Amino acid sequence: MSSVLRSVVTGVGGYLPDEIVTNADLAKFVDTSDEWIVERTGIRQRHRAAPEQGCSDLAVEAAKRALAAAGRTAAQIDLIIVATTTPDLTFPATAAMVQRKLGAPIGIAFDVQAVCSGFVYALSVADGFVARGLAKCALVIGSETMTRLMDWTDRGTCVLFGDGAGAVVLEPGEGTGGIEDRGLLGFALRCDGTKQDLLYVDGGPSTTGTVGKLRMAGNQVFRHAVVNIAEGVEAAAAAAGVPISSVDWFIPHQANQRILEGVARRLGIAPERVISTVAEHANTSAASIPLAWAQGIADGRIKPGQLLLLEAMGGGLTWGACVVRL
Ligand code: UT7
């Protein structure tokens, strides 16, 4: 078989801010209960960034851990992509701030905005650089301070989200073009802009001039998620040329335990093959997949050589999936 360049994941890292907010903490000021939140979502707690911590600070901590896992230093990075919907500032890109704070040299740095699907979108963009030999050491980061977008009087949304960051290092590696290659093997990305009103933030620089608050028609998003994610996952598996039955670990976006289980069931993936961190992290938007991935490596479940299936869905509505061999 001919030789092809693959984008190989050489390091993964996650970072959660120190403060933990439990369901009981929220029930003190909004009309909810631990029982309702656990039963409807599986969420037990979420982490919240300290007031002085910005999105770029969380991203830097995750990036340092991913670099250490890859045995790389900031001096080697030539591409940084941050997937975020909660940047420090409207501009410059959070990725530019991450470059500065890490002390990385002049290179390519920009943000990707696809909300909760941002990390999968960003991986595919990075693959376009790494697998064409245009970047030798890329950082792809999902970093979010979702608690800053909450309307704390809206119990339908404020209990669902948390803060955190996760990062991977991507490097070029020779493959044969087959499914045994290490690296990113296939993607499917989707957006249906007609469903904007189901999940959005009601502010922005060119409309209100404010940051705005997150608004969601939760049960409609729920329905969309369970119905449409499976098609995207199947398309990504087909693009990679792998049957879903050969996947070692399913790492879905962590929005709701019921969605995660529903999607896995539709795809015929056994519950013990699903990495779930939603109970401890809640929904950290673009950070949720790399955070769950880092957790699966840290606790010894995810091992080199294994086949991973990543899946996400969020505002846009966007959704997508990616198949990776470690
Ligand atoms: O990452 C982006 C993608 N986002 C998602 O995937 C989120 C998708 N949606 C969901 O996860 C679920 O729809 C929710 C968890 C948001 C809501 O669960 P649900 O089972 O769809 O509930 P619902 O919205 O249909 O509301 C049922 C009831 C309502 O009360 P009534 O009208 O039946 O009296 C709500 O007011 O539950 C009430 N409710 C709550 N009660 C206690 C809504 N939020 C809460 C709450 N505590 N926090």
Boltz pocket constraint, residues with backbone or C-beta under 6 A from the ligand:
constraints:
  - pocket:
      binder: B
      contacts: [[A, 31], [A, 32], [A, 33], [A, 36], [A, 37], [A, 40], [A, 41], [A, 116], [A, 155], [A, 156], [A, 157], [A, 159], [A, 217], [A, 218], [A, 219], [A, 220], [A, 221], [A, 222], [A, 225], [A, 255], [A, 256], [A, 259], [A, 283], [A, 285], [A, 313], [A, 314], [A, 315]]
      max_distance: 6.0
